[in-house]
Amino acid sequence: MHEYDVVIVGARCAGSPLATMLAQAGLEVCIVDQARFPSDTLSTHLVQSHGVAILERLGIRDTLLDLGAVEIDHISLINDDVRIDGEAEPGDLPALCVRRVTLDDVLVKAAEAAGAEVRTSTRVTGMLRDDGRMVGVETGDGPIRARLVVGADGMRSSVAEWVGAREYHVVPGGRMFAVAYFDGVSDSAGHLRIGRVGDNAFIAAPADGLYMAGVGISISESQTFMADRDGSFDRGLRAWPELADLVAGSTRVGPIRMITEWHSFFREAAGPGWALVGDAGHFKDFTPGQGISDALRQVDHLAPAIVAGLAGDLDADLRHWWSWRDDDAWDMYWFASDLGSPGASTPLETRMMRNVSNHPDGARDLIKVFDHQISPWELFSTRRLVLASMQALVDRPGRIGPTLREIVTSAKEQRRREKVRPASVEPLRLPVSIATV
Ligand SMILES: Cc1cc2nc3c(=O)[nH]c(=O)nc-3n(C[C@H](O)[C@H](O)[C@H](O)COP(=O)(O)OP(=O)(O)OC[C@H]3O[C@@H](n4cnc5c(N)ncnc54)[C@H](O)[C@@H]3O)c2cc1C
Protein backbone atom coordinates (compact mmCIF):
# COMPACT_ATOMS: atom_id res chain seq x y z
CA MET A 1 0.00 0.00 0.00
CA HIS A 2 1.24 3.53 -0.81
CA GLU A 3 2.62 5.42 2.22
CA TYR A 4 2.30 9.22 2.51
CA ASP A 5 4.59 11.24 4.73
CA VAL A 6 1.60 12.78 6.52
CA VAL A 7 -2.16 12.21 6.53
CA ILE A 8 -4.22 15.07 8.01
CA VAL A 9 -7.80 14.59 9.23
CA GLY A 10 -9.77 17.85 8.93
CA ALA A 11 -9.27 20.50 6.25
CA ARG A 12 -10.28 23.83 7.78
CA CYS A 13 -8.10 26.49 9.41
CA ALA A 14 -5.71 24.03 11.08
CA GLY A 15 -5.56 21.16 8.58
CA SER A 16 -5.36 22.94 5.24
CA PRO A 17 -2.62 25.46 6.10
CA LEU A 18 -0.58 22.60 7.58
CA ALA A 19 -1.04 20.60 4.37
CA THR A 20 0.03 23.66 2.35
CA MET A 21 3.19 24.25 4.37
CA LEU A 22 4.19 20.56 4.36
CA ALA A 23 3.54 20.18 0.63
CA GLN A 24 5.54 23.37 -0.01
CA ALA A 25 8.39 21.80 1.96
CA GLY A 26 8.32 18.81 -0.39
CA LEU A 27 6.45 16.27 1.76
CA GLU A 28 3.82 13.95 0.38
CA VAL A 29 0.61 14.89 2.14
CA CYS A 30 -2.95 13.58 2.02
CA ILE A 31 -5.69 15.65 3.68
CA VAL A 32 -9.14 14.22 4.33
CA ASP A 33 -12.39 15.91 5.36
CA GLN A 34 -15.91 14.58 5.57
CA ALA A 35 -17.23 18.00 4.44
CA ARG A 36 -17.58 19.08 0.83
CA PHE A 37 -16.23 22.61 0.32
CA PRO A 38 -17.36 25.38 0.23
CA SER A 39 -18.77 24.42 3.60
CA ASP A 40 -19.88 26.62 6.47
CA THR A 41 -19.25 26.06 10.17
CA LEU A 42 -20.22 27.94 13.31
CA SER A 43 -17.74 30.71 14.05
CA THR A 44 -17.73 34.46 14.44
CA HIS A 45 -14.67 34.40 12.13
CA LEU A 46 -12.49 37.24 13.35
CA VAL A 47 -8.90 36.49 12.27
CA GLN A 48 -6.44 38.38 14.45
CA SER A 49 -3.65 40.34 12.82
CA HIS A 50 -0.94 37.76 13.69
CA GLY A 51 -3.03 35.09 11.93
CA VAL A 52 -3.50 37.39 8.95
CA ALA A 53 0.29 37.66 8.67
CA ILE A 54 0.41 33.86 8.20
CA LEU A 55 -2.39 34.01 5.59
CA GLU A 56 -0.31 36.66 3.81
CA ARG A 57 2.75 34.37 3.84
CA LEU A 58 0.62 31.56 2.47
CA GLY A 59 -0.28 33.92 -0.39
CA ILE A 60 -4.04 33.93 0.21
CA ARG A 61 -4.75 37.25 1.92
CA ASP A 62 -5.33 39.06 -1.38
CA THR A 63 -7.69 36.29 -2.56
CA LEU A 64 -9.70 36.68 0.64
CA LEU A 65 -9.87 40.46 0.21
CA ASP A 66 -11.01 40.00 -3.40
CA LEU A 67 -13.77 37.72 -2.09
CA GLY A 68 -15.01 40.39 0.30
CA ALA A 69 -13.07 39.79 3.53
CA VAL A 70 -13.32 42.97 5.60
CA GLU A 71 -10.24 44.59 7.14
CA ILE A 72 -10.97 45.60 10.72
CA ASP A 73 -9.60 49.07 11.35
CA HIS A 74 -11.77 50.10 14.30
CA ILE A 75 -12.50 48.04 17.41
CA SER A 76 -15.00 48.99 20.11
CA LEU A 77 -14.96 47.07 23.38
CA ILE A 78 -17.95 47.80 25.52
CA ASN A 79 -18.39 46.73 29.11
CA ASP A 80 -21.73 48.16 30.31
CA ASP A 81 -21.06 51.89 30.58
CA VAL A 82 -17.31 51.59 29.85
CA ARG A 83 -16.32 52.02 26.21
CA ILE A 84 -12.87 51.45 24.75
CA ASP A 85 -12.37 52.49 21.12
CA GLY A 86 -9.17 51.61 19.32
CA GLU A 87 -7.75 51.75 15.82
CA ALA A 88 -5.62 49.12 14.09
CA GLU A 89 -1.94 49.86 14.62
CA PRO A 90 -0.24 51.33 11.55
CA GLY A 91 2.33 48.80 10.29
CA ASP A 92 0.35 45.72 11.42
CA LEU A 93 -1.79 43.91 8.88
CA PRO A 94 -5.37 44.63 9.97
CA ALA A 95 -7.42 41.79 11.47
CA LEU A 96 -9.88 40.26 8.99
CA CYS A 97 -13.51 39.29 9.19
CA VAL A 98 -14.25 36.63 6.62
CA ARG A 99 -17.02 34.06 6.64
CA ARG A 100 -15.86 30.49 7.11
CA VAL A 101 -17.67 29.37 4.00
CA THR A 102 -15.22 31.62 2.15
CA LEU A 103 -12.06 31.22 4.26
CA ASP A 104 -12.06 27.44 4.54
CA ASP A 105 -12.68 26.96 0.82
CA VAL A 106 -9.73 29.21 -0.03
CA LEU A 107 -7.54 27.31 2.45
CA VAL A 108 -8.49 23.94 0.93
CA LYS A 109 -7.77 25.21 -2.60
CA ALA A 110 -4.38 26.54 -1.45
CA ALA A 111 -3.49 23.10 -0.05
CA GLU A 112 -4.44 21.50 -3.35
CA ALA A 113 -2.45 24.08 -5.34
CA ALA A 114 0.60 23.43 -3.14
CA GLY A 115 0.48 19.76 -4.14
CA ALA A 116 -1.35 18.10 -1.24
CA GLU A 117 -3.80 15.36 -2.19
CA VAL A 118 -7.17 16.62 -0.97
CA ARG A 119 -9.97 14.13 -0.37
CA THR A 120 -13.22 15.82 0.66
CA SER A 121 -16.58 14.13 1.34
CA THR A 122 -14.49 11.39 2.95
CA ARG A 123 -15.05 10.37 6.53
CA VAL A 124 -12.22 8.94 8.61
CA THR A 125 -13.55 6.02 10.62
CA GLY A 126 -10.55 4.74 12.57
CA MET A 127 -6.78 4.50 12.85
CA LEU A 128 -4.23 2.04 11.45
CA ARG A 129 -1.84 0.87 14.15
CA ASP A 130 1.36 -1.11 14.13
CA ASP A 131 2.95 -2.17 17.39
CA GLY A 132 1.50 0.77 19.36
CA ARG A 133 2.32 3.33 16.65
CA MET A 134 -0.25 5.12 14.46
CA VAL A 135 0.55 4.36 10.82
CA GLY A 136 -2.49 5.75 8.99
CA VAL A 137 -6.27 6.05 8.99
CA GLU A 138 -9.29 4.05 7.86
CA THR A 139 -11.83 5.83 5.66
CA GLY A 140 -15.08 4.90 3.99
CA ASP A 141 -13.04 4.63 0.76
CA GLY A 142 -10.29 2.46 2.21
CA PRO A 143 -7.15 2.85 4.34
CA ILE A 144 -4.54 5.61 3.96
CA ARG A 145 -1.05 4.80 5.29
CA ALA A 146 1.28 7.55 6.48
CA ARG A 147 4.35 8.05 8.66
CA LEU A 148 2.40 10.61 10.70
CA VAL A 149 -1.32 11.11 11.37
CA VAL A 150 -2.38 14.66 12.29
CA GLY A 151 -5.82 15.18 13.84
CA ALA A 152 -7.08 18.62 12.78
CA ASP A 153 -10.64 17.44 13.22
CA GLY A 154 -12.01 20.02 15.63
CA MET A 155 -12.91 20.16 19.32
CA ARG A 156 -14.83 16.86 19.26
CA SER A 157 -11.85 15.18 17.61
CA SER A 158 -12.27 11.49 16.81
CA VAL A 159 -8.51 11.18 16.31
CA ALA A 160 -8.02 12.38 19.91
CA GLU A 161 -10.44 9.72 21.09
CA TRP A 162 -8.83 6.94 19.04
CA VAL A 163 -5.31 7.72 20.29
CA GLY A 164 -6.59 8.23 23.85
CA ALA A 165 -5.36 11.84 24.24
CA ARG A 166 -6.23 13.07 27.75
CA GLU A 167 -7.58 16.54 28.52
CA TYR A 168 -6.10 18.79 31.22
CA HIS A 169 -6.75 22.24 32.73
CA VAL A 170 -10.41 21.79 31.75
CA VAL A 171 -12.75 24.77 32.26
CA PRO A 172 -16.54 24.35 31.84
CA GLY A 173 -18.17 26.48 29.12
CA GLY A 174 -19.60 29.75 30.42
CA ARG A 175 -21.96 30.96 27.73
CA MET A 176 -23.89 29.41 24.88
CA PHE A 177 -23.53 31.43 21.70
CA ALA A 178 -25.95 32.17 18.86
CA VAL A 179 -24.83 33.80 15.61
CA ALA A 180 -26.74 35.03 12.54
CA TYR A 181 -26.11 37.09 9.39
CA PHE A 182 -27.97 40.18 8.27
CA ASP A 183 -28.29 41.74 4.84
CA GLY A 184 -28.71 45.50 4.47
CA VAL A 185 -26.83 46.76 7.56
CA SER A 186 -25.55 50.20 6.62
CA ASP A 187 -22.48 50.07 8.93
CA SER A 188 -20.42 47.86 6.63
CA ALA A 189 -17.05 49.56 7.23
CA GLY A 190 -14.37 47.67 9.16
CA HIS A 191 -15.83 48.19 12.63
CA LEU A 192 -15.75 45.28 15.10
CA ARG A 193 -17.84 45.52 18.25
CA ILE A 194 -17.32 43.21 21.22
CA GLY A 195 -19.62 43.88 24.15
CA ARG A 196 -20.65 42.70 27.56
CA VAL A 197 -23.89 44.33 28.51
CA GLY A 198 -25.78 43.16 31.56
CA ASP A 199 -25.60 39.34 31.63
CA ASN A 200 -24.98 38.93 27.90
CA ALA A 201 -21.94 39.03 25.63
CA PHE A 202 -22.02 40.27 22.03
CA ILE A 203 -19.89 40.33 18.91
CA ALA A 204 -20.76 42.12 15.69
CA ALA A 205 -18.86 42.89 12.49
CA PRO A 206 -19.28 42.96 8.73
CA ALA A 207 -17.96 40.00 6.73
CA ASP A 208 -17.93 39.42 2.98
CA GLY A 209 -21.16 41.14 2.00
CA LEU A 210 -23.20 40.38 5.12
CA TYR A 211 -23.23 41.56 8.72
CA MET A 212 -22.61 39.10 11.53
CA ALA A 213 -24.17 39.51 14.97
CA GLY A 214 -23.73 37.07 17.84
CA VAL A 215 -25.22 36.89 21.32
CA GLY A 216 -23.83 34.89 24.25
CA ILE A 217 -26.01 34.03 27.20
CA SER A 218 -25.34 31.94 30.26
CA ILE A 219 -25.14 28.25 29.34
CA SER A 220 -27.62 27.53 32.14
CA GLU A 221 -30.27 29.34 30.05
CA SER A 222 -29.72 27.23 26.90
CA GLN A 223 -32.96 25.25 27.23
CA THR A 224 -35.07 28.40 27.51
CA PHE A 225 -33.23 29.97 24.57
CA MET A 226 -33.70 26.90 22.36
CA ALA A 227 -37.41 26.68 23.11
CA ASP A 228 -37.88 29.90 21.08
CA ARG A 229 -34.71 30.51 19.04
CA ASP A 230 -35.92 33.43 16.94
CA GLY A 231 -37.61 35.24 19.80
CA SER A 232 -34.70 34.64 22.20
CA PHE A 233 -32.16 35.81 19.62
CA ASP A 234 -34.12 39.00 18.91
CA ARG A 235 -34.55 39.68 22.62
CA GLY A 236 -30.82 39.05 23.10
CA LEU A 237 -29.91 41.60 20.43
CA ARG A 238 -32.33 44.15 21.86
CA ALA A 239 -30.53 43.89 25.22
CA TRP A 240 -27.74 45.89 23.59
CA PRO A 241 -29.48 48.89 22.00
CA GLU A 242 -26.42 49.87 19.92
CA LEU A 243 -26.53 46.51 18.15
CA ALA A 244 -30.31 46.41 17.92
CA ASP A 245 -30.23 49.84 16.20
CA LEU A 246 -27.56 48.64 13.75
CA VAL A 247 -29.53 45.63 12.52
CA ALA A 248 -32.94 47.34 12.64
CA GLY A 249 -34.41 47.43 9.13
CA SER A 250 -32.03 44.74 7.78
CA THR A 251 -33.02 41.19 6.87
CA ARG A 252 -31.74 38.13 8.67
CA VAL A 253 -30.24 35.68 6.16
CA GLY A 254 -30.01 31.94 6.88
CA PRO A 255 -30.38 30.11 10.16
CA ILE A 256 -29.40 31.13 13.68
CA ARG A 257 -26.41 28.91 14.42
CA MET A 258 -25.74 27.94 18.02
CA ILE A 259 -23.30 26.20 20.27
CA THR A 260 -24.76 25.09 23.58
CA GLU A 261 -22.37 22.39 24.84
CA TRP A 262 -18.64 22.88 25.01
CA HIS A 263 -15.77 23.25 27.42
CA SER A 264 -12.24 24.63 27.26
CA PHE A 265 -9.31 22.24 27.43
CA PHE A 266 -5.73 21.41 26.60
CA ARG A 267 -5.29 17.90 25.19
CA GLU A 268 -2.19 15.77 24.97
CA ALA A 269 -1.00 16.84 21.55
CA ALA A 270 1.51 14.25 20.37
CA GLY A 271 2.39 10.58 20.66
CA PRO A 272 3.89 7.76 18.60
CA GLY A 273 2.97 8.57 15.00
CA TRP A 274 0.30 11.17 15.80
CA ALA A 275 -0.27 14.84 16.62
CA LEU A 276 -3.33 17.01 17.30
CA VAL A 277 -3.52 20.61 16.08
CA GLY A 278 -6.09 23.42 16.22
CA ASP A 279 -9.26 22.78 18.21
CA ALA A 280 -8.53 19.05 18.23
CA GLY A 281 -5.72 19.68 20.69
CA HIS A 282 -6.79 22.83 22.48
CA PHE A 283 -10.02 24.77 22.73
CA LYS A 284 -10.43 28.05 24.54
CA ASP A 285 -13.43 30.27 25.22
CA PHE A 286 -14.26 31.94 21.91
CA THR A 287 -15.16 35.38 23.37
CA PRO A 288 -11.85 37.04 22.34
CA GLY A 289 -11.90 35.36 18.87
CA GLN A 290 -8.59 33.49 18.96
CA GLY A 291 -9.21 29.98 17.57
CA ILE A 292 -8.50 30.62 13.89
CA SER A 293 -5.32 32.63 14.40
CA ASP A 294 -4.23 30.17 17.11
CA ALA A 295 -4.68 27.29 14.66
CA LEU A 296 -2.56 29.16 12.10
CA ARG A 297 0.03 29.97 14.73
CA GLN A 298 0.25 26.35 15.91
CA VAL A 299 0.53 25.08 12.36
CA ASP A 300 3.28 27.58 11.60
CA HIS A 301 5.36 25.95 14.34
CA LEU A 302 4.18 22.37 13.81
CA ALA A 303 5.16 22.28 10.13
CA PRO A 304 8.90 22.81 10.78
CA ALA A 305 8.77 20.30 13.65
CA ILE A 306 7.31 17.68 11.28
CA VAL A 307 9.82 18.43 8.51
CA ALA A 308 12.72 18.19 10.96
CA GLY A 309 11.20 15.19 12.76
CA LEU A 310 10.63 13.07 9.66
CA ALA A 311 14.33 13.47 8.90
CA GLY A 312 15.36 12.78 12.50
CA ASP A 313 13.52 12.05 15.77
CA LEU A 314 9.85 12.72 14.96
CA ASP A 315 8.43 11.83 18.39
CA ALA A 316 10.90 14.08 20.21
CA ASP A 317 10.27 17.03 17.87
CA LEU A 318 6.50 16.64 18.24
CA ARG A 319 6.80 16.54 22.04
CA HIS A 320 8.85 19.73 21.90
CA TRP A 321 6.18 21.39 19.76
CA TRP A 322 3.48 20.26 22.19
CA SER A 323 5.38 21.91 25.10
CA TRP A 324 5.75 25.09 23.05
CA ARG A 325 2.00 25.06 22.30
CA ASP A 326 1.08 24.84 25.99
CA ASP A 327 3.41 27.66 26.87
CA ASP A 328 2.27 29.82 23.96
CA ALA A 329 -1.46 29.31 24.64
CA TRP A 330 -1.36 29.56 28.44
CA ASP A 331 -1.95 33.25 29.16
CA MET A 332 -4.63 33.69 26.50
CA TYR A 333 -6.38 30.54 27.68
CA TRP A 334 -7.07 31.98 31.13
CA PHE A 335 -7.75 35.48 29.82
CA ALA A 336 -10.38 34.02 27.46
CA SER A 337 -11.95 31.99 30.28
CA ASP A 338 -12.18 35.10 32.47
CA LEU A 339 -13.58 37.22 29.65
CA GLY A 340 -16.20 34.61 28.76
CA SER A 341 -17.36 33.87 32.28
CA PRO A 342 -21.16 34.10 32.46
CA GLY A 343 -23.16 36.72 34.29
CA ALA A 344 -22.78 40.46 34.60
CA SER A 345 -19.41 42.17 35.06
CA THR A 346 -18.20 42.15 38.64
CA PRO A 347 -17.08 45.37 40.40
CA LEU A 348 -13.41 44.42 39.95
CA GLU A 349 -13.81 43.60 36.24
CA THR A 350 -15.71 46.83 35.65
CA ARG A 351 -13.03 48.84 37.42
CA MET A 352 -10.22 47.14 35.45
CA MET A 353 -11.94 47.96 32.16
CA ARG A 354 -12.61 51.55 33.29
CA ASN A 355 -8.92 51.98 34.11
CA VAL A 356 -7.95 50.63 30.68
CA SER A 357 -10.37 53.07 29.04
CA ASN A 358 -8.95 56.00 31.06
CA HIS A 359 -5.33 55.16 30.26
CA PRO A 360 -3.92 56.91 27.15
CA ASP A 361 -2.36 53.62 25.89
CA GLY A 362 -5.19 51.41 27.19
CA ALA A 363 -7.01 50.79 23.89
CA ARG A 364 -3.77 50.18 22.00
CA ASP A 365 -2.52 47.72 24.65
CA LEU A 366 -5.83 45.87 24.77
CA ILE A 367 -5.72 45.39 21.00
CA LYS A 368 -2.15 44.10 21.41
CA VAL A 369 -3.43 41.59 23.98
CA PHE A 370 -6.11 40.34 21.56
CA ASP A 371 -3.43 40.08 18.89
CA HIS A 372 -1.13 37.96 21.07
CA GLN A 373 1.56 40.67 20.96
CA ILE A 374 1.63 41.19 24.73
CA SER A 375 0.45 38.97 27.55
CA PRO A 376 -2.89 39.91 29.16
CA TRP A 377 -1.01 40.01 32.47
CA GLU A 378 1.19 42.83 31.21
CA LEU A 379 -1.92 44.97 30.84
CA PHE A 380 -3.75 43.56 33.86
CA SER A 381 -0.60 43.41 36.00
CA THR A 382 -0.60 42.65 39.74
CA ARG A 383 0.07 46.32 40.49
CA ARG A 384 -2.92 47.38 38.39
CA LEU A 385 -5.07 44.64 39.92
CA VAL A 386 -4.27 45.82 43.44
CA LEU A 387 -5.07 49.43 42.50
CA ALA A 388 -8.32 48.38 40.77
CA SER A 389 -9.27 46.27 43.81
CA MET A 390 -9.02 49.30 46.09
CA GLN A 391 -10.97 51.44 43.63
CA ALA A 392 -13.64 48.74 43.26
CA LEU A 393 -14.20 48.86 47.03
CA VAL A 394 -14.63 52.63 46.85
CA ASP A 395 -16.86 52.38 43.73
CA ARG A 396 -19.46 50.32 45.56
CA PRO A 397 -19.34 51.24 49.25
CA GLY A 398 -22.61 49.38 49.84
CA ARG A 399 -21.12 46.08 48.53
CA ILE A 400 -17.81 45.84 50.33
CA GLY A 401 -18.36 42.20 51.44
CA PRO A 402 -19.05 40.69 47.99
CA THR A 403 -16.33 42.86 46.39
CA LEU A 404 -13.76 41.70 48.96
CA ARG A 405 -14.77 38.08 48.34
CA GLU A 406 -14.32 38.60 44.59
CA ILE A 407 -10.88 40.12 45.11
CA VAL A 408 -9.74 37.23 47.35
CA THR A 409 -11.13 34.57 44.97
CA SER A 410 -9.47 36.25 42.00
CA ALA A 411 -6.09 36.49 43.80
CA LYS A 412 -6.27 32.81 44.85
CA GLU A 413 -7.12 31.74 41.30
CA GLN A 414 -4.18 33.72 39.88
CA ARG A 415 -1.86 32.03 42.39
CA ARG A 416 -3.24 28.58 41.51
CA ARG A 417 -2.66 29.21 37.79
CA GLU A 418 0.89 30.43 38.40
CA LYS A 419 1.68 27.19 40.27
CA VAL A 420 0.64 24.98 37.36
CA ARG A 421 2.04 27.19 34.62
CA PRO A 422 4.03 25.18 32.04
CA ALA A 423 7.72 25.86 31.55
CA SER A 424 8.66 28.45 28.98
CA VAL A 425 9.70 26.77 25.69
CA GLU A 426 11.47 28.12 22.62
CA PRO A 427 10.01 26.96 19.29
CA LEU A 428 12.05 24.56 17.23
CA ARG A 429 14.18 26.62 14.85
CA LEU A 430 14.92 25.52 11.31
CA PRO A 431 17.58 27.25 9.23
CA VAL A 432 14.91 28.32 6.70
CA SER A 433 11.31 29.34 7.40
CA ILE A 434 8.99 26.82 5.76
CA ALA A 435 6.74 29.43 4.22
CA THR A 436 9.70 30.80 2.25
CA VAL A 437 10.76 27.40 0.83
C1 LIG B 1 -19.42 30.44 18.56
C2 LIG B 1 -18.00 30.44 18.14
C3 LIG B 1 -17.41 31.60 17.73
C4 LIG B 1 -16.09 31.62 17.35
N1 LIG B 1 -15.54 32.79 16.94
C5 LIG B 1 -14.25 32.83 16.57
C6 LIG B 1 -13.66 34.04 16.08
O1 LIG B 1 -14.30 35.09 15.98
N2 LIG B 1 -12.35 34.01 15.76
C7 LIG B 1 -11.59 32.89 15.87
O2 LIG B 1 -10.39 32.94 15.59
N3 LIG B 1 -12.12 31.72 16.29
C8 LIG B 1 -13.42 31.66 16.64
N4 LIG B 1 -13.97 30.49 17.06
C9 LIG B 1 -13.11 29.31 17.13
C10 LIG B 1 -12.84 28.74 15.74
O3 LIG B 1 -14.04 28.53 15.06
C11 LIG B 1 -12.06 27.43 15.86
O4 LIG B 1 -10.96 27.61 16.72
C12 LIG B 1 -11.59 26.93 14.51
O5 LIG B 1 -12.67 26.59 13.71
C13 LIG B 1 -10.69 25.70 14.67
O6 LIG B 1 -10.37 25.19 13.40
P1 LIG B 1 -9.96 23.68 13.23
O7 LIG B 1 -9.49 23.57 11.82
O8 LIG B 1 -9.05 23.26 14.31
O9 LIG B 1 -11.30 22.82 13.46
P2 LIG B 1 -12.70 22.88 12.73
O10 LIG B 1 -12.96 24.21 12.14
O11 LIG B 1 -13.69 22.35 13.71
O12 LIG B 1 -12.56 21.84 11.51
C14 LIG B 1 -12.52 20.46 11.73
C15 LIG B 1 -12.77 19.73 10.43
O13 LIG B 1 -12.56 18.34 10.65
C16 LIG B 1 -13.52 17.61 9.91
N5 LIG B 1 -13.69 16.29 10.54
C17 LIG B 1 -14.06 16.03 11.81
N6 LIG B 1 -14.11 14.70 12.01
C18 LIG B 1 -13.79 14.12 10.84
C19 LIG B 1 -13.71 12.75 10.41
N7 LIG B 1 -13.91 11.73 11.24
N8 LIG B 1 -13.36 12.51 9.13
C20 LIG B 1 -13.13 13.53 8.26
N9 LIG B 1 -13.20 14.84 8.61
C21 LIG B 1 -13.53 15.12 9.88
C22 LIG B 1 -14.77 18.47 9.98
O14 LIG B 1 -15.64 18.16 8.90
C23 LIG B 1 -14.20 19.88 9.91
O15 LIG B 1 -14.21 20.35 8.58
C24 LIG B 1 -15.31 30.44 17.41
C25 LIG B 1 -15.90 29.24 17.82
C26 LIG B 1 -17.24 29.23 18.17
C27 LIG B 1 -17.85 27.93 18.60
The ligand as an SDF file (V2000), in Angstrom:
LIG
                    3D

 53 58  0  0  0  0  0  0  0  0999 V2000
  -19.4210   30.4360   18.5570 C   0  0  0  0  0  0  0  0  0  0  0  0
  -18.0040   30.4360   18.1370 C   0  0  0  0  0  0  0  0  0  0  0  0
  -17.4110   31.5960   17.7260 C   0  0  0  0  0  0  0  0  0  0  0  0
  -16.0860   31.6170   17.3460 C   0  0  0  0  0  0  0  0  0  0  0  0
  -15.5390   32.7860   16.9380 N   0  0  0  0  0  0  0  0  0  0  0  0
  -14.2450   32.8270   16.5680 C   0  0  0  0  0  0  0  0  0  0  0  0
  -13.6590   34.0430   16.0840 C   0  0  0  0  0  0  0  0  0  0  0  0
  -14.3030   35.0850   15.9760 O   0  0  0  0  0  0  0  0  0  0  0  0
  -12.3490   34.0100   15.7570 N   0  0  0  0  0  0  0  0  0  0  0  0
  -11.5940   32.8870   15.8720 C   0  0  0  0  0  0  0  0  0  0  0  0
  -10.3910   32.9360   15.5910 O   0  0  0  0  0  0  0  0  0  0  0  0
  -12.1160   31.7230   16.2940 N   0  0  0  0  0  0  0  0  0  0  0  0
  -13.4250   31.6630   16.6380 C   0  0  0  0  0  0  0  0  0  0  0  0
  -13.9650   30.4860   17.0590 N   0  0  0  0  0  0  0  0  0  0  0  0
  -13.1070   29.3080   17.1270 C   0  0  0  0  0  0  0  0  0  0  0  0
  -12.8370   28.7400   15.7380 C   0  0  0  0  0  0  0  0  0  0  0  0
  -14.0400   28.5320   15.0590 O   0  0  0  0  0  0  0  0  0  0  0  0
  -12.0610   27.4300   15.8630 C   0  0  0  0  0  0  0  0  0  0  0  0
  -10.9630   27.6090   16.7180 O   0  0  0  0  0  0  0  0  0  0  0  0
  -11.5890   26.9300   14.5070 C   0  0  0  0  0  0  0  0  0  0  0  0
  -12.6680   26.5900   13.7080 O   0  0  0  0  0  0  0  0  0  0  0  0
  -10.6890   25.7040   14.6700 C   0  0  0  0  0  0  0  0  0  0  0  0
  -10.3740   25.1930   13.4000 O   0  0  0  0  0  0  0  0  0  0  0  0
   -9.9560   23.6810   13.2270 P   0  0  0  0  0  0  0  0  0  0  0  0
   -9.4860   23.5660   11.8210 O   0  0  0  0  0  0  0  0  0  0  0  0
   -9.0460   23.2630   14.3140 O   0  0  0  0  0  0  0  0  0  0  0  0
  -11.2970   22.8220   13.4570 O   0  0  0  0  0  0  0  0  0  0  0  0
  -12.7030   22.8810   12.7280 P   0  0  0  0  0  0  0  0  0  0  0  0
  -12.9550   24.2120   12.1370 O   0  0  0  0  0  0  0  0  0  0  0  0
  -13.6890   22.3520   13.7100 O   0  0  0  0  0  0  0  0  0  0  0  0
  -12.5640   21.8440   11.5100 O   0  0  0  0  0  0  0  0  0  0  0  0
  -12.5210   20.4620   11.7350 C   0  0  0  0  0  0  0  0  0  0  0  0
  -12.7730   19.7290   10.4260 C   0  0  0  0  0  0  0  0  0  0  0  0
  -12.5610   18.3370   10.6540 O   0  0  0  0  0  0  0  0  0  0  0  0
  -13.5230   17.6120    9.9140 C   0  0  0  0  0  0  0  0  0  0  0  0
  -13.6880   16.2890   10.5370 N   0  0  0  0  0  0  0  0  0  0  0  0
  -14.0580   16.0310   11.8130 C   0  0  0  0  0  0  0  0  0  0  0  0
  -14.1060   14.7040   12.0140 N   0  0  0  0  0  0  0  0  0  0  0  0
  -13.7880   14.1190   10.8390 C   0  0  0  0  0  0  0  0  0  0  0  0
  -13.7060   12.7450   10.4130 C   0  0  0  0  0  0  0  0  0  0  0  0
  -13.9120   11.7270   11.2430 N   0  0  0  0  0  0  0  0  0  0  0  0
  -13.3610   12.5090    9.1290 N   0  0  0  0  0  0  0  0  0  0  0  0
  -13.1280   13.5300    8.2600 C   0  0  0  0  0  0  0  0  0  0  0  0
  -13.2040   14.8370    8.6100 N   0  0  0  0  0  0  0  0  0  0  0  0
  -13.5330   15.1170    9.8810 C   0  0  0  0  0  0  0  0  0  0  0  0
  -14.7720   18.4660    9.9810 C   0  0  0  0  0  0  0  0  0  0  0  0
  -15.6370   18.1640    8.8980 O   0  0  0  0  0  0  0  0  0  0  0  0
  -14.1990   19.8780    9.9100 C   0  0  0  0  0  0  0  0  0  0  0  0
  -14.2050   20.3530    8.5800 O   0  0  0  0  0  0  0  0  0  0  0  0
  -15.3060   30.4350   17.4080 C   0  0  0  0  0  0  0  0  0  0  0  0
  -15.8980   29.2420   17.8160 C   0  0  0  0  0  0  0  0  0  0  0  0
  -17.2390   29.2280   18.1740 C   0  0  0  0  0  0  0  0  0  0  0  0
  -17.8490   27.9280   18.6010 C   0  0  0  0  0  0  0  0  0  0  0  0
  1  2  1  0
  2  3  1  0
  2 52  2  0
  3  4  2  0
  4  5  1  0
  4 50  1  0
  5  6  2  0
  6  7  1  0
  6 13  1  0
  7  8  2  0
  7  9  1  0
  9 10  1  0
 10 11  2  0
 10 12  1  0
 12 13  2  0
 13 14  1  0
 14 15  1  0
 14 50  1  0
 15 16  1  0
 16 17  1  0
 16 18  1  0
 18 19  1  0
 18 20  1  0
 20 21  1  0
 20 22  1  0
 22 23  1  0
 23 24  1  0
 24 25  2  0
 24 26  1  0
 24 27  1  0
 27 28  1  0
 28 29  2  0
 28 30  1  0
 28 31  1  0
 31 32  1  0
 32 33  1  0
 33 34  1  0
 33 48  1  0
 34 35  1  0
 35 36  1  0
 35 46  1  0
 36 37  1  0
 36 45  1  0
 37 38  2  0
 38 39  1  0
 39 40  1  0
 39 45  2  0
 40 41  1  0
 40 42  2  0
 42 43  1  0
 43 44  2  0
 44 45  1  0
 46 47  1  0
 46 48  1  0
 48 49  1  0
 50 51  2  0
 51 52  1  0
 52 53  1  0
M  END
$$$$
